[in-house]
Amino acid sequence: MTEEGKEYQSRHHSGLLIPAGLFIGLGVGLLAGYAAPGLMIGLGLGFVGSAALKHEVYPAGDAAQPMRRGSRWMPALLGIFFIILGISMVWAPQNFWPYIGAGFLILVGIWFVARSFGKA
């Protein structure tokens, strides 16, 4: 297999971790009696796993300079949020869920604003 084929295959295998985490989390959650939290934790683990297994992408013609790795942090943070959300569905009272969701959305909005100013 060529080098491009190996890189293509490795990128697509890391993308399959998200649906795999969904199904595994749903199955474990159904066995434990907590389907929705299991789904959220599995989704979070899939995002964290796919962010951890992404390989460096090098620009064509220059193997010495890797491209930006900023896209790697967002799936990892999203995965951590889903894991915390799934755990809080089991242990935290329902009164805290709207605050957790609102806080997450505010942080994502701030991240988008900071990222847009950083590219200017």
ROKEDO-193322 format. One record per residue: residue number from 1; residue in three letters; x, y, z of N, C-alpha, C, CB in turn. Coordinates in Angstrom, 2 decimals, decimal comma. Glycine has a CB too. Example, Ala and Ser with C-alpha at 12.3 -4.5 7.8 and 13.67 -1.06 7.14 Angstrom:
residues 2
+-----+------+---------+---------+---------+---------+---------+---------+---------+---------+---------+---------+---------+---------+
: seq : type :    n.xx :    n.yy :    n.zz :   ca.xx :   ca.yy :   ca.zz :    c.xx :    c.yy :    c.zz :   cb.xx :   cb.yy :   cb.zz :
+-----+------+---------+---------+---------+---------+---------+---------+---------+---------+---------+---------+---------+---------+
:   1 :  ALA :   13,19 :   -5,69 :    7,80 :   12,30 :   -4,50 :    7,80 :   13,20 :   -3,30 :    7,80 :   11,31 :   -4,47 :    9,05 :
:   2 :  SER :   12,85 :   -2,25 :    7,08 :   13,67 :   -1,06 :    7,14 :   12,90 :    0,03 :    7,87 :   14,08 :   -0,60 :    5,72 :
+-----+------+---------+---------+---------+---------+---------+---------+---------+---------+---------+---------+---------+---------+
This chain:
residues 120
+-----+------+---------+---------+---------+---------+---------+---------+---------+---------+---------+---------+---------+---------+
: seq : type :    n.xx :    n.yy :    n.zz :   ca.xx :   ca.yy :   ca.zz :    c.xx :    c.yy :    c.zz :   cb.xx :   cb.yy :   cb.zz :
+-----+------+---------+---------+---------+---------+---------+---------+---------+---------+---------+---------+---------+---------+
:   1 :  MET :    0,85 :   -1,18 :    0,00 :    0,00 :    0,00 :    0,00 :    0,90 :    1,24 :    0,00 :   -0,97 :    0,00 :    1,23 :
:   2 :  THR :    0,49 :    2,24 :   -0,75 :    1,29 :    3,46 :   -0,84 :    1,19 :    4,27 :    0,45 :    0,85 :    4,31 :   -2,04 :
:   3 :  GLU :    2,05 :    5,27 :    0,56 :    2,06 :    6,12 :    1,76 :    0,77 :    6,93 :    1,86 :    3,29 :    7,07 :    1,73 :
:   4 :  GLU :    0,27 :    7,41 :    0,70 :   -0,98 :    8,17 :    0,72 :   -2,15 :    7,28 :    1,15 :   -1,26 :    8,77 :   -0,66 :
:   5 :  GLY :   -2,14 :    6,03 :    0,70 :   -3,20 :    5,10 :    1,08 :   -3,20 :    4,81 :    2,56 :   -3,06 :    3,81 :    0,30 :
:   6 :  LYS :   -2,02 :    4,67 :    3,15 :   -1,93 :    4,43 :    4,59 :   -2,42 :    5,64 :    5,38 :   -0,48 :    4,11 :    4,99 :
:   7 :  GLU :   -2,05 :    6,85 :    4,91 :   -2,51 :    8,06 :    5,59 :   -4,03 :    8,20 :    5,49 :   -1,82 :    9,30 :    5,01 :
:   8 :  TYR :   -4,58 :    7,93 :    4,30 :   -6,03 :    8,00 :    4,10 :   -6,75 :    7,01 :    5,00 :   -6,39 :    7,73 :    2,62 :
:   9 :  GLN :   -6,23 :    5,79 :    5,06 :   -6,85 :    4,76 :    5,87 :   -6,77 :    5,09 :    7,36 :   -6,20 :    3,41 :    5,60 :
:  10 :  SER :   -5,65 :    5,65 :    7,83 :   -5,52 :    5,97 :    9,26 :   -6,45 :    7,11 :    9,64 :   -4,06 :    6,34 :    9,59 :
:  11 :  ARG :   -6,66 :    8,09 :    8,74 :   -7,57 :    9,19 :    9,05 :   -9,00 :    8,69 :    9,13 :   -7,46 :   10,30 :    8,01 :
:  12 :  HIS :   -9,39 :    7,75 :    8,26 :  -10,76 :    7,28 :    8,28 :  -11,02 :    6,32 :    9,45 :  -11,09 :    6,59 :    6,97 :
:  13 :  HIS :  -10,01 :    5,62 :    9,91 :  -10,22 :    4,75 :   11,07 :  -10,42 :    5,56 :   12,34 :   -9,04 :    3,81 :   11,24 :
:  14 :  SER :   -9,74 :    6,70 :   12,47 :   -9,95 :    7,52 :   13,66 :  -11,33 :    8,14 :   13,66 :   -8,87 :    8,60 :   13,76 :
:  15 :  GLY :  -11,91 :    8,38 :   12,49 :  -13,27 :    8,92 :   12,40 :  -14,33 :    7,91 :   12,78 :  -13,53 :    9,41 :   11,02 :
:  16 :  LEU :  -14,02 :    6,63 :   12,70 :  -14,99 :    5,60 :   13,06 :  -15,08 :    5,38 :   14,57 :  -14,63 :    4,30 :   12,38 :
:  17 :  LEU :  -14,21 :    6,00 :   15,33 :  -14,27 :    5,84 :   16,78 :  -15,51 :    6,51 :   17,38 :  -13,00 :    6,40 :   17,41 :
:  18 :  ILE :  -16,00 :    7,56 :   16,75 :  -17,16 :    8,26 :   17,30 :  -18,42 :    7,39 :   17,23 :  -17,39 :    9,59 :   16,54 :
:  19 :  PRO :  -18,78 :    6,83 :   16,05 :  -19,96 :    5,94 :   16,07 :  -19,73 :    4,67 :   16,87 :  -20,35 :    5,58 :   14,66 :
:  20 :  ALA :  -18,48 :    4,18 :   16,90 :  -18,20 :    2,99 :   17,72 :  -18,43 :    3,30 :   19,19 :  -16,76 :    2,50 :   17,49 :
:  21 :  GLY :  -17,98 :    4,48 :   19,63 :  -18,21 :    4,89 :   21,02 :  -19,69 :    5,03 :   21,32 :  -17,50 :    6,19 :   21,32 :
:  22 :  LEU :  -20,45 :    5,55 :   20,36 :  -21,91 :    5,68 :   20,54 :  -22,55 :    4,32 :   20,79 :  -22,55 :    6,35 :   19,33 :
:  23 :  PHE :  -22,25 :    3,36 :   19,92 :  -22,87 :    2,05 :   20,04 :  -22,42 :    1,31 :   21,30 :  -22,56 :    1,22 :   18,82 :
:  24 :  ILE :  -21,13 :    1,37 :   21,60 :  -20,63 :    0,70 :   22,81 :  -21,22 :    1,35 :   24,05 :  -19,09 :    0,75 :   22,86 :
:  25 :  GLY :  -21,25 :    2,69 :   24,08 :  -21,83 :    3,39 :   25,23 :  -23,31 :    3,11 :   25,39 :  -21,61 :    4,87 :   25,09 :
:  26 :  LEU :  -24,04 :    3,05 :   24,28 :  -25,47 :    2,73 :   24,36 :  -25,68 :    1,31 :   24,86 :  -26,14 :    2,91 :   22,99 :
:  27 :  GLY :  -24,88 :    0,38 :   24,38 :  -25,01 :   -1,01 :   24,83 :  -24,71 :   -1,16 :   26,31 :  -24,10 :   -1,90 :   24,04 :
:  28 :  VAL :  -23,62 :   -0,56 :   26,77 :  -23,27 :   -0,62 :   28,19 :  -24,32 :    0,11 :   29,02 :  -21,86 :   -0,01 :   28,44 :
:  29 :  GLY :  -24,80 :    1,25 :   28,51 :  -25,82 :    2,00 :   29,23 :  -27,13 :    1,23 :   29,35 :  -26,08 :    3,31 :   28,54 :
:  30 :  LEU :  -27,50 :    0,50 :   28,31 :  -28,72 :   -0,32 :   28,38 :  -28,55 :   -1,45 :   29,38 :  -29,07 :   -0,89 :   27,00 :
:  31 :  LEU :  -27,37 :   -2,05 :   29,42 :  -27,13 :   -3,11 :   30,40 :  -27,14 :   -2,58 :   31,82 :  -25,80 :   -3,78 :   30,11 :
:  32 :  ALA :  -26,65 :   -1,36 :   32,01 :  -26,59 :   -0,77 :   33,34 :  -27,89 :   -0,09 :   33,75 :  -25,45 :    0,23 :   33,41 :
:  33 :  GLY :  -28,80 :    0,09 :   32,81 :  -30,05 :    0,76 :   33,12 :  -30,01 :    2,27 :   32,96 :  -30,45 :    0,43 :   34,52 :
:  34 :  TYR :  -28,95 :    2,79 :   32,34 :  -28,79 :    4,22 :   32,09 :  -28,43 :    4,41 :   30,62 :  -27,69 :    4,85 :   33,03 :
:  35 :  ALA :  -29,41 :    4,36 :   29,74 :  -29,15 :    4,41 :   28,30 :  -28,60 :    5,77 :   27,88 :  -30,42 :    4,10 :   27,53 :
:  36 :  ALA :  -29,24 :    6,86 :   28,26 :  -28,80 :    8,19 :   27,82 :  -27,42 :    8,56 :   28,37 :  -29,82 :    9,24 :   28,25 :
:  37 :  PRO :  -27,16 :    8,35 :   29,67 :  -25,80 :    8,65 :   30,14 :  -24,74 :    7,77 :   29,49 :  -25,73 :    8,48 :   31,64 :
:  38 :  GLY :  -25,07 :    6,50 :   29,25 :  -24,12 :    5,63 :   28,57 :  -23,83 :    6,11 :   27,16 :  -24,65 :    4,21 :   28,52 :
:  39 :  LEU :  -24,86 :    6,59 :   26,48 :  -24,69 :    7,13 :   25,14 :  -23,79 :    8,37 :   25,17 :  -26,06 :    7,49 :   24,53 :
:  40 :  MET :  -24,01 :    9,26 :   26,13 :  -23,19 :   10,47 :   26,22 :  -21,73 :   10,14 :   26,56 :  -23,77 :   11,42 :   27,29 :
:  41 :  ILE :  -21,52 :    9,23 :   27,48 :  -20,15 :    8,86 :   27,85 :  -19,46 :    8,17 :   26,67 :  -20,14 :    7,94 :   29,10 :
:  42 :  GLY :  -20,18 :    7,29 :   25,98 :  -19,60 :    6,63 :   24,80 :  -19,27 :    7,62 :   23,70 :  -20,55 :    5,58 :   24,27 :
:  43 :  LEU :  -20,14 :    8,60 :   23,48 :  -19,88 :    9,63 :   22,49 :  -18,64 :   10,44 :   22,88 :  -21,09 :   10,56 :   22,34 :
:  44 :  GLY :  -18,55 :   10,78 :   24,15 :  -17,38 :   11,53 :   24,62 :  -16,10 :   10,74 :   24,45 :  -17,56 :   11,91 :   26,08 :
:  45 :  LEU :  -16,13 :    9,46 :   24,78 :  -14,94 :    8,64 :   24,61 :  -14,57 :    8,49 :   23,15 :  -15,15 :    7,26 :   25,24 :
:  46 :  GLY :  -15,56 :    8,45 :   22,27 :  -15,28 :    8,40 :   20,83 :  -14,60 :    9,67 :   20,34 :  -16,57 :    8,18 :   20,05 :
:  47 :  PHE :  -15,08 :   10,83 :   20,81 :  -14,45 :   12,10 :   20,43 :  -13,03 :   12,19 :   20,96 :  -15,27 :   13,28 :   20,94 :
:  48 :  VAL :  -12,83 :   11,81 :   22,21 :  -11,49 :   11,87 :   22,80 :  -10,55 :   10,90 :   22,07 :  -11,54 :   11,54 :   24,32 :
:  49 :  GLY :  -11,05 :    9,71 :   21,77 :  -10,23 :    8,73 :   21,05 :   -9,87 :    9,18 :   19,65 :  -10,94 :    7,41 :   20,98 :
:  50 :  SER :  -10,83 :    9,78 :   18,94 :  -10,53 :   10,23 :   17,59 :   -9,57 :   11,41 :   17,61 :  -11,82 :   10,62 :   16,86 :
:  51 :  ALA :   -9,66 :   12,27 :   18,62 :   -8,71 :   13,38 :   18,72 :   -7,32 :   12,86 :   19,07 :   -9,18 :   14,40 :   19,78 :
:  52 :  ALA :   -7,24 :   11,82 :   19,87 :   -5,94 :   11,28 :   20,27 :   -5,27 :   10,52 :   19,13 :   -6,09 :   10,37 :   21,48 :
:  53 :  LEU :   -6,06 :    9,93 :   18,23 :   -5,48 :    9,10 :   17,17 :   -5,30 :    9,82 :   15,84 :   -6,33 :    7,90 :   16,96 :
:  54 :  LYS :   -5,63 :   11,11 :   15,78 :   -5,40 :   11,84 :   14,53 :   -3,90 :   11,98 :   14,31 :   -6,09 :   13,23 :   14,56 :
:  55 :  HIS :   -3,50 :   11,69 :   13,09 :   -2,09 :   11,78 :   12,75 :   -1,78 :   13,17 :   12,22 :   -1,70 :   10,71 :   11,71 :
:  56 :  GLU :   -0,50 :   13,51 :   12,26 :   -0,06 :   14,79 :   11,72 :   -0,26 :   14,78 :   10,21 :    1,44 :   15,06 :   12,07 :
:  57 :  VAL :   -0,74 :   15,89 :    9,69 :   -0,92 :   16,04 :    8,26 :    0,16 :   17,00 :    7,76 :   -2,36 :   16,56 :    7,90 :
:  58 :  TYR :    0,96 :   16,56 :    6,83 :    2,04 :   17,38 :    6,30 :    1,61 :   17,95 :    4,96 :    3,35 :   16,57 :    6,18 :
:  59 :  PRO :    1,98 :   19,19 :    4,69 :    1,65 :   19,75 :    3,39 :    2,38 :   19,01 :    2,28 :    2,00 :   21,24 :    3,35 :
:  60 :  ALA :    1,79 :   19,02 :    1,11 :    2,39 :   18,31 :   -0,02 :    3,73 :   18,96 :   -0,38 :    1,45 :   18,32 :   -1,25 :
:  61 :  GLY :    4,75 :   18,15 :   -0,50 :    6,05 :   18,64 :   -0,91 :    6,96 :   19,03 :    0,23 :    5,88 :   19,80 :   -1,80 :
:  62 :  ASP :    6,45 :   19,22 :    1,46 :    7,32 :   19,62 :    2,56 :    6,98 :   18,75 :    3,76 :    7,14 :   21,14 :    2,90 :
:  63 :  ALA :    7,83 :   17,77 :    4,00 :    7,58 :   16,83 :    5,09 :    8,12 :   17,33 :    6,41 :    8,18 :   15,49 :    4,76 :
:  64 :  ALA :    8,78 :   18,48 :    6,43 :    9,40 :   18,97 :    7,66 :    8,46 :   19,83 :    8,48 :   10,65 :   19,74 :    7,33 :
:  65 :  GLN :    7,50 :   20,48 :    7,87 :    6,62 :   21,41 :    8,57 :    5,21 :   20,85 :    8,69 :    6,58 :   22,75 :    7,85 :
:  66 :  PRO :    4,78 :   20,41 :    9,88 :    3,40 :   19,96 :   10,03 :    2,43 :   21,14 :   10,00 :    3,24 :   19,16 :   11,34 :
:  67 :  MET :    1,22 :   20,87 :    9,57 :    0,20 :   21,91 :    9,57 :   -0,31 :   22,12 :   10,98 :   -0,96 :   21,55 :    8,61 :
:  68 :  ARG :   -1,16 :   23,12 :   11,16 :   -1,67 :   23,44 :   12,50 :   -2,42 :   22,27 :   13,11 :   -2,58 :   24,66 :   12,43 :
:  69 :  ARG :   -2,26 :   22,12 :   14,41 :   -2,93 :   21,03 :   15,11 :   -4,09 :   21,56 :   15,95 :   -1,95 :   20,27 :   15,99 :
:  70 :  GLY :   -4,57 :   22,74 :   15,67 :   -5,64 :   23,32 :   16,47 :   -6,94 :   22,56 :   16,37 :   -5,86 :   24,73 :   16,06 :
:  71 :  SER :   -7,15 :   21,88 :   15,25 :   -8,39 :   21,15 :   15,08 :   -8,45 :   19,91 :   15,97 :   -8,56 :   20,74 :   13,63 :
:  72 :  ARG :   -7,35 :   19,59 :   16,60 :   -7,29 :   18,41 :   17,46 :   -7,88 :   18,68 :   18,85 :   -5,85 :   17,95 :   17,59 :
:  73 :  TRP :   -7,87 :   19,92 :   19,30 :   -8,32 :   20,24 :   20,65 :   -9,83 :   20,29 :   20,76 :   -7,73 :   21,56 :   21,08 :
:  74 :  MET :  -10,50 :   20,74 :   19,73 :  -11,96 :   20,89 :   19,82 :  -12,66 :   19,55 :   20,01 :  -12,48 :   21,57 :   18,57 :
:  75 :  PRO :  -12,34 :   18,50 :   19,24 :  -12,99 :   17,21 :   19,52 :  -12,67 :   16,67 :   20,91 :  -12,58 :   16,19 :   18,48 :
:  76 :  ALA :  -11,45 :   16,91 :   21,39 :  -11,09 :   16,44 :   22,72 :  -11,90 :   17,16 :   23,80 :   -9,58 :   16,65 :   22,97 :
:  77 :  LEU :  -12,04 :   18,48 :   23,66 :  -12,83 :   19,23 :   24,63 :  -14,31 :   18,87 :   24,56 :  -12,66 :   20,73 :   24,41 :
:  78 :  LEU :  -14,79 :   18,65 :   23,35 :  -16,18 :   18,23 :   23,18 :  -16,41 :   16,86 :   23,81 :  -16,55 :   18,20 :   21,68 :
:  79 :  GLY :  -15,44 :   15,97 :   23,64 :  -15,54 :   14,65 :   24,25 :  -15,54 :   14,72 :   25,77 :  -14,42 :   13,77 :   23,78 :
:  80 :  ILE :  -14,69 :   15,56 :   26,33 :  -14,66 :   15,72 :   27,79 :  -15,99 :   16,26 :   28,29 :  -13,50 :   16,65 :   28,22 :
:  81 :  PHE :  -16,57 :   17,21 :   27,53 :  -17,87 :   17,75 :   27,92 :  -18,93 :   16,65 :   27,92 :  -18,29 :   18,89 :   26,97 :
:  82 :  PHE :  -18,96 :   15,81 :   26,88 :  -19,96 :   14,74 :   26,83 :  -19,77 :   13,72 :   27,95 :  -19,91 :   14,04 :   25,47 :
:  83 :  ILE :  -18,52 :   13,44 :   28,30 :  -18,27 :   12,52 :   29,41 :  -18,78 :   13,11 :   30,72 :  -16,77 :   12,20 :   29,52 :
:  84 :  ILE :  -18,48 :   14,38 :   30,97 :  -18,95 :   15,05 :   32,19 :  -20,48 :   15,12 :   32,20 :  -18,35 :   16,47 :   32,31 :
:  85 :  LEU :  -21,07 :   15,40 :   31,04 :  -22,53 :   15,46 :   30,95 :  -23,16 :   14,10 :   31,25 :  -22,95 :   15,93 :   29,56 :
:  86 :  GLY :  -22,58 :   13,04 :   30,72 :  -23,11 :   11,70 :   30,99 :  -22,99 :   11,31 :   32,45 :  -22,40 :   10,68 :   30,14 :
:  87 :  ILE :  -21,88 :   11,64 :   33,07 :  -21,71 :   11,34 :   34,50 :  -22,66 :   12,18 :   35,33 :  -20,27 :   11,60 :   34,94 :
:  88 :  SER :  -22,84 :   13,44 :   34,93 :  -23,73 :   14,30 :   35,72 :  -25,19 :   13,90 :   35,56 :  -23,56 :   15,75 :   35,31 :
:  89 :  MET :  -25,55 :   13,23 :   34,48 :  -26,92 :   12,75 :   34,33 :  -27,26 :   11,69 :   35,37 :  -27,13 :   12,17 :   32,92 :
:  90 :  VAL :  -26,24 :   10,99 :   35,83 :  -26,47 :    9,95 :   36,83 :  -26,35 :   10,51 :   38,24 :  -25,48 :    8,79 :   36,64 :
:  91 :  TRP :  -25,33 :   11,34 :   38,49 :  -25,05 :   11,76 :   39,85 :  -25,53 :   13,15 :   40,22 :  -23,61 :   11,70 :   40,09 :
:  92 :  ALA :  -25,61 :   14,06 :   39,27 :  -25,98 :   15,45 :   39,60 :  -27,50 :   15,61 :   39,53 :  -25,29 :   16,45 :   38,63 :
:  93 :  PRO :  -28,05 :   16,46 :   40,35 :  -29,49 :   16,73 :   40,27 :  -29,84 :   17,40 :   38,95 :  -29,93 :   17,60 :   41,44 :
:  94 :  GLN :  -31,08 :   17,25 :   38,56 :  -31,52 :   17,80 :   37,28 :  -31,53 :   19,31 :   37,26 :  -32,89 :   17,29 :   36,95 :
:  95 :  ASN :  -31,47 :   19,95 :   38,39 :  -31,46 :   21,41 :   38,42 :  -30,19 :   22,00 :   37,84 :  -31,65 :   21,89 :   39,84 :
:  96 :  PHE :  -29,09 :   21,22 :   37,80 :  -27,81 :   21,73 :   37,31 :  -27,64 :   21,59 :   35,81 :  -26,69 :   21,03 :   38,00 :
:  97 :  TRP :  -28,42 :   20,75 :   35,14 :  -28,24 :   20,51 :   33,71 :  -28,37 :   21,77 :   32,87 :  -29,23 :   19,50 :   33,24 :
:  98 :  PRO :  -29,38 :   22,61 :   33,07 :  -29,45 :   23,83 :   32,25 :  -28,23 :   24,73 :   32,42 :  -30,71 :   24,61 :   32,58 :
:  99 :  TYR :  -27,67 :   24,80 :   33,61 :  -26,50 :   25,64 :   33,85 :  -25,26 :   25,05 :   33,18 :  -26,25 :   25,80 :   35,35 :
: 100 :  ILE :  -25,13 :   23,74 :   33,20 :  -23,99 :   23,09 :   32,55 :  -24,06 :   23,30 :   31,04 :  -23,96 :   21,57 :   32,88 :
: 101 :  GLY :  -25,24 :   23,09 :   30,47 :  -25,41 :   23,29 :   29,03 :  -25,19 :   24,73 :   28,62 :  -26,78 :   22,85 :   28,59 :
: 102 :  ALA :  -25,74 :   25,67 :   29,38 :  -25,58 :   27,08 :   29,06 :  -24,12 :   27,51 :   29,18 :  -26,46 :   27,95 :   29,98 :
: 103 :  GLY :  -23,44 :   27,03 :   30,21 :  -22,03 :   27,36 :   30,38 :  -21,19 :   26,82 :   29,23 :  -21,51 :   26,81 :   31,69 :
: 104 :  PHE :  -21,50 :   25,61 :   28,79 :  -20,77 :   25,04 :   27,67 :  -21,00 :   25,85 :   26,40 :  -21,20 :   23,58 :   27,44 :
: 105 :  LEU :  -22,25 :   26,23 :   26,12 :  -22,54 :   27,01 :   24,92 :  -21,85 :   28,37 :   24,96 :  -24,04 :   27,19 :   24,77 :
: 106 :  ILE :  -21,80 :   28,99 :   26,13 :  -21,11 :   30,27 :   26,26 :  -19,61 :   30,10 :   25,98 :  -21,32 :   30,86 :   27,67 :
: 107 :  LEU :  -19,01 :   29,04 :   26,50 :  -17,58 :   28,79 :   26,26 :  -17,30 :   28,50 :   24,78 :  -17,09 :   27,63 :   27,12 :
: 108 :  VAL :  -18,18 :   27,76 :   24,12 :  -18,00 :   27,49 :   22,70 :  -18,11 :   28,79 :   21,90 :  -19,05 :   26,47 :   22,20 :
: 109 :  GLY :  -19,06 :   29,65 :   22,26 :  -19,20 :   30,94 :   21,59 :  -17,97 :   31,81 :   21,77 :  -20,41 :   31,67 :   22,11 :
: 110 :  ILE :  -17,42 :   31,84 :   22,98 :  -16,20 :   32,61 :   23,24 :  -15,04 :   32,03 :   22,43 :  -15,85 :   32,60 :   24,74 :
: 111 :  TRP :  -14,98 :   30,71 :   22,33 :  -13,92 :   30,08 :   21,55 :  -14,01 :   30,48 :   20,08 :  -14,00 :   28,55 :   21,69 :
: 112 :  PHE :  -15,24 :   30,49 :   19,51 :  -15,40 :   30,90 :   18,11 :  -15,00 :   32,35 :   17,89 :  -16,85 :   30,70 :   17,67 :
: 113 :  VAL :  -15,36 :   33,23 :   18,82 :  -15,00 :   34,64 :   18,70 :  -13,47 :   34,79 :   18,78 :  -15,69 :   35,48 :   19,82 :
: 114 :  ALA :  -12,84 :   34,12 :   19,72 :  -11,38 :   34,21 :   19,87 :  -10,69 :   33,65 :   18,65 :  -10,91 :   33,48 :   21,12 :
: 115 :  ARG :  -11,22 :   32,60 :   18,11 :  -10,61 :   32,00 :   16,91 :  -10,74 :   32,90 :   15,69 :  -11,23 :   30,64 :   16,62 :
: 116 :  SER :  -11,89 :   33,58 :   15,58 :  -12,08 :   34,46 :   14,42 :  -11,15 :   35,68 :   14,51 :  -13,55 :   34,91 :   14,33 :
: 117 :  PHE :  -10,90 :   36,20 :   15,71 :   -9,98 :   37,32 :   15,85 :   -8,53 :   36,87 :   15,66 :  -10,15 :   37,98 :   17,22 :
: 118 :  GLY :   -8,25 :   35,63 :   15,99 :   -6,89 :   35,14 :   15,85 :   -6,48 :   34,96 :   14,41 :   -6,73 :   33,84 :   16,57 :
: 119 :  LYS :   -7,43 :   34,75 :   13,50 :   -7,10 :   34,56 :   12,08 :   -6,99 :   35,87 :   11,33 :   -8,14 :   33,70 :   11,42 :
: 120 :  ALA :   -7,43 :   36,96 :   11,92 :   -7,43 :   38,25 :   11,21 :   -6,09 :   38,86 :   11,08 :   -8,32 :   39,21 :   11,87 :
+-----+------+---------+---------+---------+---------+---------+---------+---------+---------+---------+---------+---------+---------+
